Amino acid sequence: MGVTVSSSLTLGEGSTPLVPARRLQERLGLELYLKCEGLNPTGSFKDRGMVVAVERAARAGARAVVCASTGNTAASAAAYAARAGLEAIVLTPAGATATAKRAQARAAGARLLEVRGSFDDALRLSRELGEREGFVLVNSVNPDRIEGQKSVAGEILAQLGRVPDVVALPFGGGGNVSAVAAGFADAGASPRIVVGQAAERATTWASAIRIGEPAHAAHVAELVAAGRVEVVTLSEAELRSAWQRLSLEEGVFCEPASAAGVAVLERLSDVQGTTAVCIVTGHGLKDAGAVDEGGSDAVEATLDAVLAAIG
Ligand SMILES: *Cc1c(COP(=O)(O)O)cnc(C)c1O
């Protein structure tokens, strides 16, 4: 099952589980599976493409890989750069990335620079730096990233044993939308691809899709015009509710942006009776701060106190 990545840098990316969403599917009136991409080595789907991009950068004799990141690209680039013996230079929007993601990048020795600006500013600077001798840009505008990320489509087909009617995923910069559409096309499959973007793009609580100007906007617009992709715009409340349900009803703890696919299915009124796959893009531990701290109580160390507390 899955696509074997024949890279010397591999950390075991891909071959993530496809799990039936038993309770969610009942409420939504469809057959639903969750492709749990948070189980990739650094906790998000970014690893599928990053292993390819960093390998090619190393072969090309690069000194450093460069990226702009809302966090997960940074964590992934840092890990593979460490394995390749390359520097990783990461530009993040100041004060707008989750602590755990920055920790992952720092642990792997990346040079982290918090840009006083938005993600879009960080991407512009990364593109400029990537033009310099010895630096390779590893954002998803690098086609090697898209090439690697396509593998999720073949895995879904192999694991399900058929073509799903619907595939749902988040739309941030649009790199993954492009990769998923290309992956299914390569496999000769054409599921309905529905993608969720935040209405409040530049400020959404779902930090992994907090991107004002999607780098792949033009390509996604072409896919929409060709009838291959549908874009649904989600409120903050819809994102939050889908994210909570994934944990509360399925035990799948993902980061906020990763629930966008589920939010899309909750919104659409014409998916009942279909077989759907949601690509759940990143792990919940990436952004543990998103969880309300209110749920735990301190008790005396006696059974009576425990019984009283649980009611
Ligand atoms: C990067 C990322 C996204 C958005 O992917 P794009 O390719 O930018 O559209 C969604 N969820 C998570 C967890 C991510 O890391």
The ligand as a Gaussian input file, in Angstrom:
#p B3LYP/6-31G(d) Opt

LIG

0 1
 C        0.043000      23.702000       4.689000
 C       -1.181000      23.244000       5.377000
 C       -2.466000      23.414000       4.832000
 C       -2.705000      24.187000       3.562000
 O       -2.109000      23.598000       2.444000
 P       -1.884000      24.475000       1.116000
 O       -1.065000      23.609000       0.256000
 O       -1.158000      25.717000       1.560000
 O       -3.225000      24.823000       0.601000
 C       -3.552000      22.893000       5.491000
 N       -3.407000      22.230000       6.651000
 C       -2.195000      22.050000       7.211000
 C       -2.113000      21.321000       8.502000
 C       -1.053000      22.541000       6.596000
 O        0.140000      22.350000       7.163000

